[in-house]
Amino acid sequence: MSPAAASIEAPEARIDASGVRLDKALADAFPALSRARLQALLAEGAVRRDGVVVTDGSAKARPGLYAVTLPPVAPAAPRPQAIPLTVLFEDADLIVIDKPAGMAAHPAPGTPDGTLVNALLAHCGAGLSGIGGVARPGIVHRLDKDTSGVMVAAKSDRAHAGLSALFSSHDIERTYIALTRGAPSPATDRIQTRIGRSTGDRKKMAVLKAGGREAITDYVVQAAFGQPARVGGPPLAARVACTLHTGRTHQIRVHLSSRGAPILGDATYGSGSPSLPVRAAIAQAGLTRQALHAAVLGFVHPVTGESLRFETAPPADMLALEALLREL
């Protein structure tokens, strides 16, 4: 029997405290396993106290020697694919990559393979200790398929739980670079709205007066390109840095569009055509997607406590377009 096919006995741990919920006490005693994973293992009869199976995670913990039998990690449904990745950081618990534009995060209808998950399955291999008992990377945040930049994925249950908590509490540094049609006004501001499904097109997101979820983006216009078409009007294009305080679907794309400065190349939220010189620059640069790049990702490592921060430059298509826009 191969190691992957055999059950694994987790290290035993003695719990002396009583009065707290059993699943919480177990999560403290077995930090490599998330509380949700332990709840599932309890329900499966895989937890023993002094040799006797215990199943009720909501019951009060009783002192004793606890052992958890881990079933074999189930193979992931997507197939591993040897797709080159730009790895910025990797350890036993997580991996940080610079995702190229054109790569989807997950397999989905229309994108059955060639995704980040397929690439990570091949790259990490046996290094995936299993998320929820399945040998798969834990994707805790996503970049749109045609958005490039820094992403983090979990390789272990404990990292998955910790990263999920960080993103849920928005305790993450995230800054994106966008090239926009015109420029938002004023040059520095906070956009605070509610974002949800558009009532006119369910495939799109929109700023809503009611419903949806709170979305907060701080932005700074870092550079303006091209003389305004009219006195006091906006420039032809701009480079805008956006810092996320929430992580709603298409948040930056929707927010900048709502300020009349949609991201160049964004077919969904573009709401109008750029000026002729900007269109020519887009064609010359070979940009075929929205000009949006996740430039900065900073967070505290959920397992080691180390402060991590990663910054990457936009890829060639955005750099080429910006250089051309500076000449306008």
C-alpha positions as CSV (number, residue, x, y, z in Angstrom):
1,M,0.0,0.0,0.0
2,S,1.4,3.4,-1.0
3,P,1.8,6.1,1.7
4,A,-0.9,8.1,0.0
5,A,-3.4,5.3,0.3
6,A,-2.8,4.5,4.0
7,S,-4.5,6.2,6.9
8,I,-2.2,8.4,8.9
9,E,-2.2,8.6,12.7
10,A,-1.8,12.1,13.8
11,P,0.3,12.8,16.9
12,E,-1.5,12.2,20.1
13,A,-2.3,15.2,22.3
14,R,-3.4,15.4,25.9
15,I,-6.1,17.8,26.7
16,D,-6.3,18.8,30.4
17,A,-8.8,21.7,30.1
18,S,-12.5,21.1,30.5
19,G,-15.5,23.3,29.9
20,V,-14.6,24.5,26.4
21,R,-16.1,23.0,23.2
22,L,-14.4,19.8,22.2
23,D,-13.8,21.0,18.6
24,K,-12.1,24.2,19.8
25,A,-10.0,22.3,22.3
26,L,-8.9,19.9,19.5
27,A,-8.1,22.7,17.2
28,D,-5.8,24.1,19.9
29,A,-4.2,20.7,20.5
30,F,-3.8,19.8,16.8
31,P,-2.9,23.2,15.1
32,A,-2.1,21.5,11.7
33,L,-5.9,20.7,11.4
34,S,-8.5,23.4,11.0
35,R,-11.6,23.4,13.3
36,A,-13.8,22.7,10.3
37,R,-11.7,19.7,9.4
38,L,-11.8,18.4,12.9
39,Q,-15.6,18.7,13.0
40,A,-15.8,16.5,9.9
41,L,-13.3,14.0,11.4
42,L,-15.4,13.9,14.6
43,A,-18.5,13.1,12.6
44,E,-16.6,10.3,10.8
45,G,-15.6,8.7,14.1
46,A,-11.9,9.4,13.5
47,V,-11.3,11.0,17.0
48,R,-10.6,9.0,20.1
49,R,-10.3,9.9,23.7
50,D,-8.4,7.3,25.8
51,G,-9.1,4.8,23.0
52,V,-12.9,5.6,22.9
53,V,-14.5,7.2,19.8
54,V,-15.9,10.7,20.4
55,T,-18.2,12.4,17.8
56,D,-19.9,15.4,19.3
57,G,-17.7,18.5,18.6
58,S,-20.2,20.8,20.4
59,A,-19.9,18.8,23.7
60,K,-17.6,20.1,26.4
61,A,-14.1,18.7,26.3
62,R,-13.1,16.1,28.9
63,P,-9.5,15.6,30.0
64,G,-7.8,12.7,28.4
65,L,-5.4,11.6,25.7
66,Y,-6.8,12.3,22.2
67,A,-5.8,10.8,18.9
68,V,-7.0,11.6,15.4
69,T,-6.8,9.1,12.6
70,L,-6.5,10.9,9.3
71,P,-8.1,9.1,6.3
72,P,-6.1,8.9,3.1
73,V,-6.1,12.3,1.3
74,A,-8.5,12.1,-1.6
75,P,-7.1,12.9,-5.1
76,A,-8.1,16.3,-6.5
77,A,-10.7,16.2,-9.3
78,P,-8.7,18.6,-11.6
79,R,-5.7,17.0,-13.2
80,P,-2.2,18.2,-12.6
81,Q,-0.6,20.1,-15.5
82,A,3.0,21.1,-15.8
83,I,2.4,24.8,-16.5
84,P,5.3,27.1,-15.7
85,L,4.8,29.3,-12.7
86,T,6.6,32.4,-11.4
87,V,7.0,31.5,-7.7
88,L,7.7,34.4,-5.4
89,F,7.6,32.4,-2.1
90,E,6.9,28.9,-1.0
91,D,7.1,26.8,2.2
92,A,5.3,23.8,3.6
93,D,2.1,25.8,4.2
94,L,1.6,28.3,1.4
95,I,2.8,29.5,-2.0
96,V,2.8,33.0,-3.6
97,I,2.9,33.3,-7.3
98,D,2.9,36.1,-9.9
99,K,-0.1,35.0,-12.0
100,P,0.0,35.8,-15.7
101,A,-3.0,37.3,-17.5
102,G,-5.1,34.7,-19.3
103,M,-4.9,32.1,-16.5
104,A,-8.1,31.4,-14.6
105,A,-7.9,30.5,-10.9
106,H,-10.2,27.5,-11.0
107,P,-11.5,25.1,-13.7
108,A,-15.0,26.2,-14.8
109,P,-17.3,25.8,-17.8
110,G,-15.4,27.1,-20.8
111,T,-12.0,26.7,-18.9
112,P,-11.7,23.0,-18.0
113,D,-8.0,23.1,-17.6
114,G,-4.9,25.3,-17.9
115,T,-5.9,27.0,-14.6
116,L,-3.8,28.0,-11.6
117,V,-5.2,25.0,-9.7
118,N,-4.0,22.6,-12.5
119,A,-0.6,24.2,-12.4
120,L,-0.3,24.1,-8.6
121,L,-1.3,20.5,-8.4
122,A,1.6,19.7,-10.6
123,H,4.0,22.1,-9.0
124,C,3.3,21.2,-5.4
125,G,2.6,17.5,-5.9
126,A,3.1,15.6,-2.6
127,G,3.7,18.9,-0.8
128,L,-0.1,19.4,-0.6
129,S,-1.1,18.1,2.8
130,G,-4.8,18.4,1.9
131,I,-7.4,21.0,2.2
132,G,-10.4,19.5,3.9
133,G,-9.1,16.0,3.2
134,V,-8.5,16.6,-0.5
135,A,-5.1,17.0,-2.1
136,R,-5.7,20.4,-3.6
137,P,-4.4,24.0,-3.2
138,G,-6.6,26.3,-1.1
139,I,-7.5,29.4,-3.2
140,V,-8.5,32.0,-0.7
141,H,-8.8,34.9,-3.1
142,R,-9.0,35.2,-6.9
143,L,-7.8,37.4,-9.6
144,D,-9.9,37.7,-12.7
145,K,-8.6,35.5,-15.6
146,D,-7.3,38.5,-17.5
147,T,-5.9,40.3,-14.4
148,S,-2.2,39.6,-13.7
149,G,-0.3,39.8,-10.4
150,V,0.4,38.5,-7.0
151,M,-1.7,35.6,-5.5
152,V,-1.3,33.4,-2.5
153,A,-2.6,29.8,-2.1
154,A,-2.6,27.5,0.9
155,K,-1.0,24.1,0.8
156,S,-2.2,23.0,4.3
157,D,-5.4,23.1,6.3
158,R,-3.9,25.4,8.9
159,A,-2.7,27.9,6.3
160,H,-6.0,27.7,4.5
161,A,-7.9,28.5,7.7
162,G,-5.5,31.3,8.7
163,L,-5.5,33.0,5.2
164,S,-9.2,32.7,5.0
165,A,-9.5,34.6,8.3
166,L,-7.1,37.3,7.2
167,F,-9.0,37.9,4.0
168,S,-12.3,37.8,5.8
169,S,-11.2,40.5,8.3
170,H,-9.5,42.4,5.4
171,D,-6.2,42.3,7.3
172,I,-4.3,42.1,4.0
173,E,-2.3,44.7,2.0
174,R,-3.5,44.7,-1.6
175,T,-2.6,47.4,-4.2
176,Y,-3.4,47.2,-7.9
177,I,-2.1,49.3,-10.8
178,A,-4.7,50.2,-13.5
179,L,-4.4,52.1,-16.7
180,T,-7.6,54.0,-17.2
181,R,-9.6,56.0,-19.9
182,G,-9.4,59.5,-18.5
183,A,-8.8,59.8,-14.8
184,P,-11.0,59.6,-11.7
185,S,-11.6,62.9,-10.0
186,P,-10.4,64.1,-7.5
187,A,-6.9,62.7,-7.9
188,T,-7.0,61.0,-4.6
189,D,-10.1,59.6,-2.9
190,R,-11.9,56.8,-1.3
191,I,-14.8,55.1,-3.2
192,Q,-17.2,53.5,-0.7
193,T,-20.3,51.9,-2.2
194,R,-22.3,48.7,-2.2
195,I,-21.6,46.3,-5.0
196,G,-23.8,43.4,-6.2
197,R,-25.3,41.8,-9.3
198,S,-26.5,44.3,-11.9
199,T,-30.2,44.4,-12.2
200,G,-29.9,44.9,-15.9
201,D,-27.3,42.2,-16.6
202,R,-26.8,39.4,-14.1
203,K,-23.4,38.6,-15.6
204,K,-22.1,42.0,-14.5
205,M,-21.5,43.6,-11.1
206,A,-22.7,47.1,-10.4
207,V,-22.8,49.9,-7.7
208,L,-26.2,49.5,-6.0
209,K,-28.2,51.9,-3.9
210,A,-29.5,49.1,-1.8
211,G,-28.5,45.5,-1.3
212,G,-25.2,44.0,-2.4
213,R,-22.1,44.2,-0.1
214,E,-20.0,47.1,1.1
215,A,-17.0,47.8,-1.1
216,I,-14.2,50.2,-0.3
217,T,-11.3,51.2,-2.6
218,D,-8.8,54.0,-2.0
219,Y,-7.1,55.3,-5.2
220,V,-4.4,57.7,-6.2
221,V,-3.8,59.0,-9.7
222,Q,-0.1,58.5,-10.1
223,A,0.3,59.9,-13.6
224,A,-1.9,61.5,-16.3
225,F,-1.3,61.1,-20.0
226,G,-2.4,63.2,-23.0
227,Q,-3.8,66.7,-23.0
228,P,-7.5,67.0,-22.2
229,A,-9.9,67.3,-25.1
230,R,-11.4,70.4,-23.5
231,V,-10.2,73.0,-21.0
232,G,-10.6,71.5,-17.5
233,G,-11.5,68.1,-18.9
234,P,-9.8,64.8,-17.9
235,P,-6.6,63.6,-19.5
236,L,-6.8,61.0,-22.2
237,A,-5.6,58.3,-19.9
238,A,-4.0,57.7,-16.5
239,R,-2.1,55.3,-14.2
240,V,-4.1,54.7,-11.0
241,A,-3.0,52.8,-7.9
242,C,-5.9,51.2,-6.1
243,T,-5.8,49.9,-2.6
244,L,-8.5,47.4,-1.6
245,H,-10.1,47.4,1.8
246,T,-12.7,44.8,0.7
247,G,-12.6,42.1,-2.0
248,R,-15.8,42.2,-3.9
249,T,-16.1,40.6,-7.4
250,H,-14.7,43.0,-10.1
251,Q,-14.5,45.7,-7.3
252,I,-11.8,47.9,-8.9
253,R,-13.2,47.6,-12.4
254,V,-16.7,48.6,-11.2
255,H,-15.5,51.4,-8.9
256,L,-13.3,53.1,-11.5
257,S,-16.0,52.8,-14.1
258,S,-18.4,54.4,-11.7
259,R,-16.1,57.4,-11.5
260,G,-16.0,57.7,-15.3
261,A,-12.5,56.3,-15.7
262,P,-12.9,52.6,-16.8
263,I,-9.9,50.4,-17.1
264,L,-8.4,50.4,-20.6
265,G,-9.2,47.1,-22.5
266,D,-12.1,46.2,-20.2
267,A,-14.8,44.9,-22.5
268,T,-17.3,44.4,-19.7
269,Y,-17.1,47.7,-17.8
270,G,-15.4,49.9,-20.5
271,S,-18.6,52.0,-21.1
272,G,-17.4,53.8,-24.2
273,S,-14.4,54.0,-26.5
274,P,-11.0,55.7,-25.6
275,S,-9.7,58.5,-27.8
276,L,-8.1,57.6,-31.1
277,P,-4.5,58.1,-29.8
278,V,-5.2,55.8,-26.9
279,R,-6.9,53.2,-29.1
280,A,-3.8,53.3,-31.3
281,A,-1.5,52.9,-28.3
282,I,-3.5,49.9,-27.1
283,A,-3.2,48.2,-30.5
284,Q,0.5,48.9,-30.8
285,A,1.1,47.6,-27.2
286,G,-0.8,44.4,-28.1
287,L,-3.0,44.7,-25.0
288,T,-6.0,42.3,-25.4
289,R,-7.3,42.4,-21.8
290,Q,-8.1,44.9,-19.0
291,A,-5.0,46.8,-18.0
292,L,-5.1,45.8,-14.4
293,H,-2.3,44.3,-12.3
294,A,-2.2,43.1,-8.7
295,A,1.1,44.7,-7.8
296,V,1.3,44.3,-4.0
297,L,0.3,41.6,-1.6
298,G,1.2,41.8,2.1
299,F,0.1,39.7,5.0
300,V,1.2,38.0,8.2
301,H,2.1,34.3,7.6
302,P,-0.8,32.4,9.3
303,V,1.5,29.7,10.6
304,T,4.9,31.2,11.3
305,G,3.8,34.8,12.1
306,E,6.3,36.2,9.7
307,S,5.4,39.5,8.0
308,L,5.5,39.0,4.2
309,R,5.2,41.5,1.4
310,F,5.5,40.9,-2.3
311,E,5.6,43.5,-5.1
312,T,5.8,42.8,-8.9
313,A,5.9,45.1,-11.9
314,P,3.1,45.0,-14.5
315,P,3.8,42.6,-17.3
316,A,5.0,43.5,-20.8
317,D,1.7,44.5,-22.3
318,M,0.9,47.0,-19.6
319,L,4.5,48.4,-19.5
320,A,4.4,48.9,-23.3
321,L,1.1,50.6,-23.2
322,E,2.1,52.9,-20.4
323,A,5.3,53.9,-22.3
324,L,3.2,54.8,-25.3
325,L,0.7,56.7,-23.3
326,R,3.5,58.8,-21.8
327,E,4.4,60.0,-25.3
328,L,0.9,61.4,-25.9
